[in-house]
């Protein structure tokens, strides 16, 4: 059996279709099909039902997928432990965090880390989505929610607070005439976006973006009012904080890593640096 065939099958079992698995693996769907066929031939089992629009698992396929999940988890444990043992204060440490923290809180202070550890490189993976620490996509994460990974170690290091901000033209209007900008539906689950939908009521959300800096630019241009972190909105002279009650919900900031990596001197140094970055911004303190 080719272990790479098994990896392709595991991704297909999660995605449910050849095209979705191909996108996840960054290959064409014919390659996924060939890999699955090769695995079935080597095992002597039919693993999927070939329907026009989907590839549901057979009973045997479901059992093989469950075993493959366990194998993947064990392999990731090995990689995390080896990476934690290998990392020293020389090398790269990858940090997953929200873009607004990467740009306004961490990046301006990186030189302080370099002065102390000149051979340590910090790699910021700034994204609204979570990097999977248990799959090695990042070494450390800062998130605005408790970690879902059961064995991860986390500590609360701060809190992000929000306000409703708009340009001068929108701020002069009566509240019933306000319009809004917010996140697109891919981030509609965020607490601050749920608050905005409720607050807007029948008033329109006229512009959507998955990036806070795009929302800030739209608010500055007079498109509508945006929910922004207060350390972002308060420091923008082109924006006015609108009087609202109740305010948007605040979000706790969690610093997260796995125990195996946390033992690495490099990871510990970067975690301390990140905590110091947040502590240095008074409006992010708990």
Secondary structure as UniProt FT lines:
FT   HELIX           3..15
FT   HELIX           18..25
FT   HELIX           29..43
FT   HELIX           59..86
FT   STRAND          91..97
FT   HELIX           99..101
FT   HELIX           102..106
FT   HELIX           107..109
FT   HELIX           110..116
FT   TURN            118..119
FT   STRAND          120..126
FT   HELIX           133..135
FT   STRAND          140..143
FT   TURN            150..151
FT   STRAND          152..160
FT   STRAND          162..166
FT   HELIX           168..171
FT   HELIX           175..177
FT   STRAND          180..182
FT   HELIX           185..187
FT   TURN            188..189
FT   HELIX           191..200
FT   TURN            201..202
FT   STRAND          205..208
FT   HELIX           212..220
FT   TURN            221..222
FT   STRAND          225..229
FT   HELIX           230..233
FT   TURN            234..235
FT   TURN            237..238
FT   STRAND          240..241
FT   STRAND          251..258
FT   HELIX           259..262
FT   HELIX           265..279
FT   HELIX           282..284
//
